[in-house]
């Protein structure tokens, strides 16, 4: 498939590089998925999504976040805002997303979301630590001028966070690991003296297949907290050329303050606003649905993060608190799960679900991802590979 590589210039001369596979042939009601990559792994590693999305009536757009190849690097003052955990850094990320979507809508004339939100429109999808880049847009209504919001509201319908590419680590939501939990973490490994060393170890660890003892309890002590990596990890199967194209440790180093305080508190506050702020829910993208996905053999960061979000969400709702609609799904694979297709009765069941589900992303009820690893078939069904957990 021939891809279209472009660079959009936004306000303040910020440039965003992206790939686009164009509209599905003969379709005027396709959904556009705009994808944010994770930390270290850039958008090139997700391009297998392009190969299958047309068959699902989807158009895929994958952009390189700032600091990554082809997109504008952060200024020293912006990096200082990140280091100090200032909300303005999150607001800027949200502004970039809004301006990118507006420019894409105007130039590409993509279909609006249908009244029932099952056709057309835009789904913002994030993978791993790219999750804050997607959530930021929905965290403060002052990010978007009102006239621009009126345009975006006609298109944006879904926020998809996790491992397809999704699998968000707990760090995306600012969840604090209990002090009594002893676990392996590449970021706190005392044997690793420099940030480049940490990211090299991180790339192996994060792409390993983990066998968790009893993870569905949602308790960290029931997950594999000790494995440091594996010769069978996805990244170990990449060629030197694939590694060079798909991974950028230099860019990731600049993002390290995102993983620690004080930015962790800022991300926790952002999560609370996106999911639970009653004023935002009622007046700012009121039709927005949130879909969370995680993989069965992902690392503990990315297994515990979704489970903890699900637990706290359910507690909040049980107390009568306002909340955006949320669905949580699990599927087979590790953090680098490669593809997701839908061709079974199970997917049709999701399409018929009266509430929201992954079916809202496209007519066929699913989508595909790619991360440079092996191809895996994952079916969205409660009885197949992926299960709806709430």
N, C-alpha and C positions, 0 to 999 in steps of 0.2 A: 504494500500500500504506500502510495506517495503521500508524504506528510507536508504540511505547510508550516514552515518555521517563520515566525514573525517576532517583531519587537514593538511593543506599544510604548509611546512616550506619554506619561501622565503629568500631573501638575508638579511644579518644582523640578522639572526635567528628569523625573524618575523613570527609568526604563525597565520594562518587564519583558523578558524573553519567554516565548511559549511555542508549543507545537499544537497543531490542530488537524484533525483528520477530515474536517468538512462535514457537510450535511449528508445524512444517509440518502441514497438514491431514491427519488420519487416519494419523498416524505415531506409533509408540511406540518407534522405534529410531533416531531422528535423532541427529546429532552437533551439539553446540553449539560454535560457534567464538567465542571471546572475543578481541577485537581491541584492540591497543594502537597508537595513532597515533604519528607521528614528532615531530620537533622543529619547532615553528612551525605546522605543519599539524595542526589538531585533529581530533577524531573525526567532525565533521559532514561533512568532505570524503570520508569513506569509506562514506557511507550508501547508495551504489548497490549495495553488497553485499547489502543487505536485499531488493532487488528481484528477485534471481535465486536466492537461496540455498534457498528452499523447493523449487524444482524439482530441487534436488540433494540433497534430504533433509537439509538443514542449517538450523540456527537460528543467526542471527548477532547477537552482542551487541558493541557498540562503545562503549568508555568513554573519557571524557576523563581523561587522567592528571592528577595533582595539578599545580596552578598554572594549569590550563586552565579555560575557562568551566564553571561549575557544580560544579567539584570544589575541594576545600580547597587553599588556597595553602600553600607551605612556610613554616615559621617561620624567624626569623632564625638560630636555632641550627641548624636543619636545613640551611639554605643554607650555613652555615659548615662543617658536616660535608662537604657537597658540595665546597666550595672547597678543603678540606684533603684531599680524597680518602679519607675515612674509610670503612671497610667498613660501618659502621653505617648509612650512607645507603643502600647497596645492600640491606642486610638489611631496612630499612623498606619499600623498594619491594616486596620479595618478600612481606613480611607483608601489605601492602595487597592484593596479588594473591590471596594465600591467603584472606584474610578475605572478599574480594569473591566468590570462587568458592564458598566455603562458604555464604555467605548466599544466593547465587543457587540453589545446589543445594537448599537447605532450602525456599526460598520457591516455586521453580518446579517442583520434583520432576521434574527432567529425567532421561532414561534413563542408566543406568550404562553403562560401556564393556562390550561383549561380551567373552567369553573370548578370542576371536581378535583383538580390538581393531579390528574392521572396522565395527562399528556402535555407536551410542550414544556416551556419554562426552563429554569436552571436549578441544578442541584450542586451545591458547594460541597465537595468531598475533600477530606483531609486524611493524611496518613501520618501516624506516629506524632512526632513533635511539630508537624505542620498543623496540628489541630488548632492551636491558638490563632493561626493565620486565618482560619475559617471562622472561628467563633467570634473574633474581634468585631467583625462587621455588625453582629447582632447584640453587642454588649452595651451600646450607648447610642441613642437616637440622634445625638448631636454630631456624630461622625459624618452623617450624610445630610447635605442641604435638603430642605423639604421637597423642592421641585425634582431633585434627583431621586429621592426616596419614592415619590409617586410613580416614577418609571420602574425602579427596581422591584417594587411591591407587586407589579403585574407579572413578573418573571420568576423571582426567587421563591422556591417552595420547599426546599430540603436542605438540611445540614447533616452530612453523613460523616461521622467521626469514627475512625478505627483502622482496621486491618484490611481494607480492600480498596484501596489502601487504607487501612484505618488502624486498628490496634493502638489506641492512644495510651501512652504510659500515664501513671498516676501524676507525673510531673506536669502534664498538660492542664490538670485541674487543680493543682496546688495541694494535693492530699499529702499529709505528713505521715511518714512511716513511724509507727509506735517505737518508743525508745528501747523497749525490751526485745525487739526483733533483730536478730543477727542474720544478715544476708550479704551475699556477694554483690558488689556494685562496681562496675569499671571506673566510675567517677571517684570513688573513695578508696580504690586499691592503692595501698601505700607503696607497693612495688613499682608502680608506674609513676615516674617522676615528672613527666611533662604532659601537656595537653595533647600533643600529637600521639604520644604513646597511649594515652587513655582512649583516644578515638580509634586507634588501630585495634586495641583490645575490644573496645565497644563494638566494632563492626563484626568481629567474630562472635562475640557473646550474643549480640542482639539477633543474629541470624541462625542461631543454634536451634535444634528441635529439643524442647524440654518435655520430660515425662513427669508431670506433677502428680503427687500422690493422691490428693483428694481436693482439687482446686475449686469445685463448685460450691464448697462451703463459703467461699469468699474470704477465708481467713488466710493470712500470709503464712502461718505455720503449716498449712496444708499444701503449700506450693514448693517447688524446687527452688530453694534459695541459695544453693551452694555451687552449682555447675558454673564453671568459668568460661566454657566454650567447647568446641568440638571440631574435629577434623571433617565432620560431615555437615558443618554449617553451610548455609547457602553461599556465603561470600567466598568460601574456600573453593567452590566449583567455578567461580568466575575466571575468565582469562585475564591476563594483565591488561588487555585492551578494554575489556568490560569494566574492570575495576577503575581504570583511569577515566573512563567516560561517565560512569555512574556514581562515583564517590568523590567527595571533595572535603577532605579533612580540614583544609585551610579555612574554608567558609564556616565549617561547623565549630571551629575553635572560637570564633567571634560570638557564637550563640550560647556558649557555656553559661553565662550569667542567667540565662533563662531557667536553668536547672536548680538554682540555689536561691536563697533569700538575698535581697528582699523581693525579687521578682516572683517567687513562689506565692507569696501572700497576694500579690497583685493578680496573678492568674486564678487564685482561689476566689477572689472577689469578682473577677470577670465571669467565671463559671456560674456563680450565684446569680449574677444579673441576667445572663443569657437564659438560664433555665427557670428562674423563680421570680424575677422582678415583675410584679403584677402590672405596673404601668407599661413596661416594654411588651409584655405578652399581649396586652389589650390593644396597644396603639402602634406598635413597631413590628412589622412583619407578623401580624396576628395569625396568619395561616401557616407559618413556618412549623415544620415537623423536624424532629431530631432522631436520627437513626444511629445507633452505636453498634459496632461490630468488633469482635475479638476472636483470636485464633486459639485452638485447643492446645497447641504446643508452643505458644509464644513464651517469651521470658516473663518473669514475675512482675516486672514493671507494668507490662501491657496486659497481663491477666488480672492483676489486682486493681489496676486503674478502672477498667469498665465495671468490675464487680463492686467496687467501692462506690462508684457513681450510681450504679443501680440500687445499691443498698440505701444510700443516703437519699436518693430520689424517692424511693418507696416510703421511707420514713417521713419525708417532707409531705408527700401527698396524703399519707395516712393521718397526718395532723391537720389536714384541711388546707394546706398551703397551695397557692397558685403554682402552676408548672406548665411548661410547654409539653406537648405530646412527645413521648419518648418510647422507642422500641429498641430492644437489645437482642442481638443475634450472635450465636457462636458458630464457628465453622472449623473444619479440619485444616491443619497447616501450622506453619510457624509465622513469625513476624513478617516474613518475606513472601507470604502467600501470593501465588502468581496469577491465578485467573479465577474468575467467577462467572459461571454461565447458568442459564436457566432454560430447561427444556422438558420439565416434568409437570405432572399434575400438582406436585407440591408448590411449584411457582404459581400455577394458576390459582391455587387456593389463596396465595398471598394477594394476588391481584383483586380477588373478590372480597378481601378483608375490608369491612366498612371503615375501620380506622386506618391510620396511615401505616405504611410498611415500605419495604424496598420496592414494592411494585410501583410506587409512585414515581420512581425514577424513569421508567420507560414502559412502553406497552407490554413488553415481554416479562417485566417484573424482576429484572436483575441487571447486572452490569459486569464488566470484566476489569481485571487489573493485571499489571505485569510489573515485576521488579527484577528482571534480569535473571531470575532463577528458573526452576523447572516449572512446567505447565501442570497445574492441578485442576481437576474438575471439582467444583464446589456447587452444590445444589441448595438453593434457599428453600428449605422445607423443615418443618418440625420433626419429620420422621427420617430425613435424609442426613446429608452431611452437616448442614447448618440448622441450628435450632433456635427458635424464638424463646427467649428466657423470660420475657415479661410482656 
